[in-house]
Every structure is written in structure tokens, then in C-alpha cells.
Amino acid sequence: MRVEYESDVVRWDARTEAWFFAVMPEELSLQIRELPSPPRGFGSLRVRARIGGTEWTTSIFPGKDGYVLPLKKQVRRAEAIEEGGTVLVDLEILDL
């Protein structure tokens, strides 16, 4: 399954370092939750993500407002992504 969505970049401060995420829209998150998928830790799903010219493999995780895509430092640097900015995410779900 392949989806595209726009998201604000949000920051979550965890212990000693901050994490940055692109939050999937609620309606799309609900659709994904209903798909049959193998059980994985924390309800995660393996994905291939692309923002701009940067593509990487990672996992999305269910959060309180929908699935979240972690934005690695290398991706943020390569695409000049900052907290509060907006990103267009192209996401292929691999765990189906």
C-alpha cells in the first residue's frame, strides 16, 4: 500500500534527546489500523518513506493522534526540515 500525506513536523522530548515526527492524518491512520498486518513491537509497521529527494526504510508507530513517522537527523538535514515546518510524505507500507 502506498499513501501520500502532508504533515506538520512535531517535536517530542524524550529523556536526553528530542525526536521529530510527521503525524499521519487521523482518517488515514484509522484505515491503516484496519489492515491485516503481522504483529510487531509497539504496533509498528515497516515502511519505505520519501520526503523530497530523500528515501529511507523505517517504521511507523501508532500515536495518540495517529501513526507517526520518525524523521531521522540525516533526513532532516538533507531536506532542511525544521520543527513546525510542513513536509509532504510519500509512504509505502511494507508489512502487508
N, C-alpha and C positions, 0 to 999 in steps of 0.2 A: 504494500500500500504506500502510495506517495501523496504527500499533502504539502501545501504551501500556506504560510500564515505570517502575519505581521505582529510584532510584539515589542513592547517597551522592554528595555533592559533593566532588570531589578537586581539589587544587591542584598545578600544575606550574610550577616557577620556571624561566623562560626568560630568560636574559640579564638585562635590566633590569626586566622586569615579570613578574608572576605571571599565569597563565592558570588558569581554573577550568572543570571539565568534569563532565558527567553521563555515566558509563560505562554503555553498554548491556550487559545480561546476555549472557554468552558464547553461550548457546544461540540467542538472538535474533540476535546478530551473525553466527553461522555460517549461519543461514537467509538473512540479507541478502546475505552474501558469495556465495551460490549463485544469486542472482537475476541475470538478464541486465540489464546496465546499460551506458550509454555510458562509454567510458574518460574519466576526468577526472584532474586533477593529484592526486597523493598517494593515489589510490584513493578520493577523496571522492565523496559523493553529496549532491545538493541536497535540502533538506528544509524543511518548514514545521513549526516547533516551537511548543508551547504549554505553559507552566507557569503554573498558576493562571489569572489573567486576562490574562497577557502572551503575545502571539503574535508570532513573527518568522520571517523566512526566513534560512537559513544553510546550512551543510554539515556533515555528519558525516564523521569520518575514522577509518580503521582504526587501532587502537592495539594494544598488546601484550596487553591484557585484553579486547578487544572494541572495537566502534565507540565513539567519543567525540563528545559534543555539546558544543561550546564554549558557555559561559554568559557572554554579554556583561555588562559592568558595568551597563548600563541595566536588563537583565533581573534581575540580582542585587539591585539597589537596589529595583526595583519590587515584587519578590516577597520581599524580606528574606531572601535566600539567603546562607548563610554556609558557609565551609569546614567539612566534616564533617557538615553537615546532610543531610537527605534530601529529594529532590524527586520529584514524580510528573510524568513527561514524556509528553505526547501528541505523537506524531511522524507526519507524513505524508511519505513518501518521494516526491519529485517526479521523480527520474531513473529511471523505469522505462518 
